[in-house]
Amino acid sequence: MANDATPVASRASVSESNRSRILQHLYHNGISSRAQIAKALDLTPAAITKITARLIEAGVIEETGDIEGSKNRRSIGLELDTTRFHIIGIKFARSLVQIGVFDLCGNALGLENLPTVYDDTIDDTVAIIHRRVSELLADDPSIVAVGMAVPGPYLRNEGRTAVVSGMQGWRKINFIDEFSSAFRVPVFIEQDARSGALAHYLFDPAVHTEENLAYYLIGEGVGLGVIENGRLINGFLGAATEIGHISIDVNGRPCDCGNVGCLERYCSTPAIHDMLIDDGEVVRGAADMTHADAARALFVKAREGDERARDMVRRIGRYVGYGCLTIFNGFNPRNIIIGDIVAEAGPLLLDEVRRTVDERSIPEINDTTSITLSTLSADAAVSGAAAVAVTQFLERPSMFFDVS
């Protein structure tokens, strides 16, 4: 019996692969004719006609009318309907949890921040997430998946985060057990910085389809997501690219991960908050603020010209630059995109990052690597959570709609 079933399973796998290739082609290239798709994917016109007919019937793609084909012939265009299906994205960032609803192009249809999370309110936050997602699904039947971006190092097969500096209570949450079968739609979970890399790969017109990029997340934690030749680097346990726990000072500050001098201890928002509390003058009342609010207050003062604030932002930028050097030498991406709360420090921070890199990098790598601040309209981790689900929608279409 197993031998009889093998050809059927193989045909189903090939069909799924071809559906996925067609959807991804339309997603990345826009309106295309059947002939153009057949040529790009090296499939027969008959196969394209059969598959696209099923996809049209399922409402996933639609005909757009005549377009110019080869040899000036008229052809009927096809395009992916990116507005018909919606995705929920959820970002977990220690004290901040954000929920958004997005279309397949990453356009935010709604965003909300949950109440600030503390170590003793994590269980309450999880309960709120269950309730809000259920409410969103009841209100919007076009939602087909939930994506989650969680702090790293995320052990993807176990479903939990190994270290969450400053808020270890999150370690007891097993995201797979808690959420994977909790809703009427599938749930996909990824480390937050890798989610951010996917967000730029799918949604950022400046680097859209760029196959070698790194998203450098600097917020309540410090993380890195790297796309190499169009694929995320994950590592054996899912804990690769954890730049926040690479030491920049072997005699430095102790970290919850067990190491000392970790990058995260010098340029994350908790580290910035500590600087402001120790100083006491740059941002008055910082001790009573959240990490994010304290960092943003510093950035406002720096933009207003306060020289002490500007000096502190430059110091932070230098640490961020040390991280860029590690990214240069460890992964050699074409683009490094700095995002999350610390990126809001703006050009002053970026200038110091580039100055540090210019001083210390291999010239050939420096000359061919761009370093920019994220320009996505929504935070890259929450839109990245959506991107995690969008990626699955494009790669495994039969999970989301009937193509039989």
N, C-alpha and C positions, 0 to 999 in steps of 0.2 A: 504493500500500500504506500509506503514512504516513497518508493521509486516512482510510482504512478503520480504522486502529488508533486514531485520535484519540478517537472516541466511547467506545471500550472503556477507554482510559486515563483519560478524563474521568470515566466511571462509577466506575472503581476509586478515583479520587481523592475523589470525593464519598462513596463508601462508607467509605473510610478516615476521612475527616473526621467523618462521622456516628458511626462507632464510637468515635472519640476523644472526641467531645462527650458521648456517653453515659457513657463511663468517667470522664471528668472530672466530670460531674454527680454520679455516684454517689460518687466519691472525696471531693468537697467537701461534698456534702449528705447523705450517708448513705442509709439505706434509702428507696427511692422506688418507687411503682407505675409501671407502664408508662404509664398515663394522665398521671401527674404529670410524667414525663420528656417525653412528647410535648408537653405544654403548655409546659414550661420551654424546650424546644429548638425549638419550632414545627415539629415533624415530625408526619407522619400516624401514627395508631395502627398502621396496617398496616406502615409502615416500622419503627417501634419493635419491633413483634412479631417481624419478620423478623430484625432485627439482634440483638436480645437472645437470640433462640433460638440463633443462631450463637455468641454469647458464652457462653451457658450450656453449650452443647455442648463449647466449648473449655475449660471449667472456670474461666473468668475471673470470671464473676458467678454468683450462685446465688439461688434463690428462698428467701424467709425465712418464708413463710406469710402468713396474712391480716393486712392492715392496714386502717385506716379510710380510705376514699377520699372523693371529693366526694359531697355529698348523702347522707352516712352509708352509702354503698354499701361493701361489702367488696371489697378489691382484694388481689392478691398482691404482696408486696413483693419488690424486687430489691436486692441489695447486691454490691459488689465484694469479692471474697475477697482481702483484703490480706495474709493470712498464707501463702497458697499459694506465692507467688513471692518469692524472696529476691534481694537485691542486694549486691554487694561495693562498699564505698566505701574509697578510698585517699586519704589526705591527705599531700601532700608539703610540708614546711615547713623547708627548708634542712637542719638537723641532725636533724629529727624526721620520721619516716615512720610513719604509723599506718594499720592495716588493720582494717576492721570488716565484719561481715555484718549486714544489716538486712532487716526486712520492708518492705512498701510504705508503712507508716505511719511509718517512721523508727525503729522500736524496735530497739535494738541486740541482736543475738543472740550477738555475740562481738566483742571488740576486742583488738587486740594492738599494742604498739609494737615496731618493729624496732630493732636496735642503733643507737646514736647514729651519725649520719652525719658524716663529715669530708670535706674536699675530695678527699682521695686514696682515699676508700672509696665514692664515688658509684657506680662501676661494679659494685662488690660488692653494694651495696644494690639496684640494678636487677636483678641476677641473683637476689637473695633474693625480690624481688617476683614475678618470673616463677615461681619455685618455689612460693611460698606460695599464689599465686592458683591455680595448677594443682592444688595439693593441696586447696584449698577446693572447687574445682569438682568434683574427683573424689569428695569426701566428701559433697557436697550437690547432687544433681541438680536441685533446685528453684531454684538460682541462675540467673538469666536475663540478667544484665548486670553490667558493672563500670563504676563511675563514678570519676573521678579529679579531685581538686582540686589544682591546681598554682599555684605563686607567680606573681604578675603582675609586670610587664605580660606577659601571655601572648598571643603572636601566633597566633591561633587557626587561621589558614589555613596557617601554616608549621609549627606544632606545637612551638614552642619558646618559652622565656621570654627576654625581651630583656635583663633585668637581674635578678640575684639578689644583693642586697647582702650582702657578707660571705662568699659562697660561690659564686663565679662558675662553678665547675665544673658546676653544674646547667645552665648555658647550652648546653653541648655535647650535652645529651640532647634528642633530638627525640621527644617523647612519642607523636606519631602514628606515626612509623616504628617506634618501639620496642614499642608496645603495641596499636595499633589492630586488628591481625589475629593477635595472639599466642595467643588463647584461643578456646574453642568458643562463647563468647558475645560479643555486641558490647561495645565499650569506648567510653565517652563522657568527654570531657575538658573541664574548665572552670577558669577562674581561681578561686582559693580563696575570695576574698571574695564573688564572685558565687555560688559554690556555697553559702556560708553564708546568703546572702539567700534562695536557693531553699529551704534547710532550714527557715528560719523561715516562709516562705510556705506550705510544705506541712505542716510538722510541729509548729509552735509554736501551741498553742491560744490564746495571748494575742493573736496577730496573724494567725491562720490566715485565709487568703483576703484579708487586707488588701492592696489593690492598689498602695499607695504606701509603700514601706518601704526603709530602708537598713541594711545590715549592715556595721558598722565593725569590721574585724578588726585587732586589735593583739596581735601575738605576735612571732615572729621577724622578721616584716615587718609593715608597716602597709598595709592594703588596704581597698577599699570595693566593695560590691556594691549596686546600686540597682535596685529593681523599680518601674517607672513604668507605671501602668495595667495591671498584671498581667504585664508583660514586662521582661526584663532589658535594661539599657542596656549595649551592647557596644562601640560605636565602630567605626570603619572597619576597623582591624586587630585589634580585640578588646582594645585597650589603653585603653579609656575608664575613667573613675572611679578612676584611679591616684592616690588622695589621698596615699599615702605619699611620692610624689615631687613634691608641691606645696611650695614653699618657704615657711617661716614666718619666715625670717631671711635677707635677701638678702646679708648678710655672714657667714653662719653656717658650720657645719661642712660640709666637702666630702662628697659622696655618690658612690657608685660609678656612679650614673646620669649623672654629669657636671654635675649641678646643685649648688648649695650651700644649706645651711639646710633640707634636706628634712625634713618631719615625721618620717619614719622614723628620722632620726638623733637624735631627742629622746625618743621614748616607746616604741620597740620593745624587746624583751627584750635584744638586743645593746647598745642604747644604755643601758638600765638597768644591764646588767652592767658597762659601761664606767664609769658613775657610781660603782658600788659598788667597783670596783677602784681608782679614783682616790681615793675616800674612805678605804678601807682599814679603817674602824672599824665602820661600821654593820652589815655582815655579814662577820665574820672568815672568812678562807679563801675568799672569793668568787672569787678568781683561779683556783682549782682546780675550780670548778663549771662546769656547762653554763650557757648563757644562761637557760634556763627554770628551772633549780634555783636560780640566784642571785636571779632575780626573785621566785620563790616564797618564798625565805628572807626577802627583804625584806618581803614582804606579811605573813608570819607575825609578824615582829618588830613591824610596825606594828599588827597586831591585838592583840598583847600589850601595847601601850602605849608602846613605845620612841619617844620624841619625835623623835629624829633620823630614824628610819625613817618616822614619820608625816609629817614635813616633806618627805621625799623623795617619798613617794607623792603628797602634795599638789602638788609641783612637776610630777610626771609627769601628774597629773590636769589641770593647767593646759594642758599641751601637748595632751593628748587633747581638751580643750575647744576649743583653736584649730582642731583638725580638725573638730569638730562645727560650728563657725561656717562653715567652708568648705562643709560638707555642707548646712547651712541655706541659704546663699546660692547655692550652685551647683545644688542639686537639689530643695530644699523638700519632703522626704518627710514623710509623716504620722508615721512612727516611725523613730527611730534606735536600733539595737540594738548595743551594744558587746559584743564577744565575743573569745574566745581567751585566751591566758595572762594578759594584763594586766587583763582583766576580773575575774580572781580577787582583785585588790586590794579589790574589794567596795565597800561604801557610802562609805568614806572617799574613794576615787577619784571615785565618781559625784557626791558632794557638791561636790567641787572642779570637776568638769566643769560642773555646773549653775551654780555660782557664776561661773565664767568666761563661760559663755553668757549669764547674766543681765546681766553687766556690758557685754557687747559686741554683743549681737544686736539685730535689729529686733524690737520688742516683739510685733508681730502674728504674726511667724513663731514666735517663742519660745513664745507663748501657745498655739499650736496644734500644737506638735511635742513628742512624748514622747521622752525619752531614758531607756533602760533597759539593764540588763545582761542578757546572754543567760541563759536558764534551761533551755536544752535539756539533756537528761540526758547526751548525748554531745557532744563538741566539734563546733561547728557546721560546721567545714570538713570533717571526716570524715563526719558525717551529711549534710552538703551534697553531698559527692561522691556519696553514695547518692541524694540528691534529684535530682542531674543525670540519673542513669539512670532514676529513677522518672518524671521529667518526660517523658523519651523514651518510656517504657513507655505513658504515658497519651496521648501525642500521636501515636505511630506504632505502634499495637498489632500490625499485621500483621508487624512485625519480630520479634515475640516468640512468637506462637502462630498456628496455622493457623485462619483464619476463612473458608476457601473453601467 
